[in-house]
Amino acid sequence: MSAKLFPLLAIGLSGLIVLPLSHQANALTPLTRAEIQNLRNLVQLIPKNTKNKRPARKLDAMIPGDGLATGRASLADLRFNDGSLARIGEQAIFRFLPKTRNFRLSNGTVLLLIPPGRGQTRIQTPSAAAAIRGSALFVRYDQQTDTTIVGALTNSGIEVSNETASQNQVLKAGQLMVIVEGKFQGLYNFDLRNFYETSDLVQGLDLTRQNISSTTDPAIASVQAETAAAVAAQSPVTGKGVIENPSFLQLSTSSSNSASTYNSSTDSIKNNSSVGSFVETGQVLSNTTSKPINDADISNDNKVNTQNNKVDSDFSKTPTPEPTPTLEPEPQPQPKPLPQPAPEPAPAPEPQPEPEPAPEPEPKPQPEPEPQPEPEPEPAPEPEPEPEPEPEPAPEPAPEPEPEPEPEPAPAPAPAPAP
């Protein structure tokens, strides 16, 4: 069953007052880090400078440039370093930009809770932008129809402009602006009580402060104080011209249960079917105009009320339009037929010349047989070499004769004695 991220709103057409854009204040607390506090169903993390996605996990850290993509009936809570909370609805692509307080929404819905005193925060879609200096708003963008819806939940000076900043509007709590193809199409009032009672996008946040002791987070408590004050100050949306579920609240979405298809160069998604409901669930009825609005086109009596508006995913069918009456054309006088001229007799066919006999084909010459190559004679085997004779052994030299012994010398005669 699809999540009821937004209710069937009670909204009313209100007078459009064009106000100049205020001077943009410098961001006091740049967004440097976020953490996934909670997630439901299919949520994927898109790291910076890559098309690759991976399943997101609770407590995953994100840095500027990273993004999140959600599937059908999915949701994720991001908590930023300044205490701000972004709750991202189904079929969305959401990222925050480096060194700024700027968010980018390429499809789907996001609820932003910004504590006061953090500096100006901007959220951009391809066709519009909203500036907030604290408190709460929701933004939804439908990429297929190029429709942006910005709704204010507090009286904190939420300012909406179109893509070129040629149109701008400051919203009060319980007002939403519809921008189609970069042009303001209508400013509407919606019932805040009905919104908080029927929207799953705000469940568990206690933005009406039903249980004052339940909040221990000072950043969220400061936002709760402003949202609860806005609910208490709003009169019920009733009266003449009430319409239920205008058609511009319908969101186109993918028929599969996969996360939104991401394209890093264009931040676009591919969707091909629709579920009905204001921002992600429910059925819608038509209340759109064919031209951009101006002061003369808007009546303060045009309001919208939706009671008994809890819806399920089976409201995925678009409403059946009422049949338009068929106008019967007036009968036209039939012109008198002109007399047709008598047909001329067909000329006799000319005799066809007899066909010349086809020449007999000349016999094709028989191809001469190709000469067969003579077999080459096999070479005679080479004679085996005769073995070389073994060399005769050299004669041994005769032994040398031993030398004869020399004769001993004869002893010398003794001298004669002297006389």
C-alpha positions, 0 to 999 in steps of 0.5 A: 500500500502506498504511503499517504505522504500528503492528504487530500487537501482542503485548499482555496484559491486566494488573491495573488499579490506580487511582492518584490524579492527580499535581499538574500541574507548570507548563510550563517551556518553552511550545511557540511554534513547530514546523517540518515536518521530513519528510512523506510523501504527502498532508499538509495544513496547517490555519492557525489560525482557519480551515477552509481547508487547503493542501498542506503543504511541508517546512520549513513553519513552524507556530504555536500553533493551527495544525493538520495533517491527513493522508491515507491512507498519509501521515505527517508529522514536526513538530519543536518549539522545545524539541526535541520530535518529533511523528510524525503517522500517517495519517488524523489531525488534530493541533494544538498549543495556544497558551501551553501544552505541550498537544496535541490529537488529533482522529483517527488516531495520533501518536508523541511524543518529549519530551526530559526536563526540558521540563515536563509535556506533555499530549495530549488526545483527545475522550475521554481525556488523557495527561500526560508529563514526558519520553520517549516514548508513542503515542496513537491516537483513533478518532472513529467508535468514540470509542476512545482508546489510550495506549501507554507506551514508557518508564518516565517516569511517563506518566499517563492519565485519562479525559475527566472525570478520574474514572479515571486510571492510571500506565503502565509501559513496554510497557503500553497503556490502552484508553478507550471512550466516556470509560471505562477498558476495559482495561490491556494489556501489549504487546511492545516489541521486536515493536513496534519491529521491525514499526511504520513509525511508529518507523522511522528513529528508532533508539529501541532504539539499535542504532547508537549513533553515528548520533544527533547530536541531543542532544534525541532521544538523551536519549529514545533512552536511555530507550526502549532501557533500557525494551526491555532491562528488559522480559520477553517477553510469553508465557504463558497467555491470549495473544490476537492482535490485539484488536478494539479496536485497529481503526481506522476510516478514510476510503475515499478518499485525501483528507486527513481532513475537518476541522471547526474547531468540533468538530475532528472528521473524517468516516470511513465505512470501516475498515482493520484493524490496530492503529493504522492497519494490519493485521487484528484479532481480538476481545478486548473486554468488554461492561462497564468493567473492574475489579480482579476482571475482570483476570487477570495471565495474560491476555497477547497475542502476535503473531509473524509480524506484518508486515502490508500494506494488504490486511488491510483486511478485518474478521475473519469472526465464527464462526457461532453455533449455531442453537437449535431451539425445543421443539415446542409442543402445537397447540390444538384448533381451535374450531368455526366458526359456520355462516355466515348467509345474505346478505340480499337486496339492496334494489332500487335506485331508478331514476336521475332523468333528468339535466336538459337543459342550458339553451342558453348565451346567445350573447355580444353582439359587442363594439362595434368602436371607430370609427376616429379621424379623422386630423388635417388637416395644419397649413398651412405658415406664409407667409414674412415679407416682407424689410424694405425697405432704409432710404434713405441720408441726403443729404450735408450741404452744405459751409458757405460760406467767410466773406468776408474783412474789408475792410482799415481806411483808413489814418489821415490824416497830421497837419498 
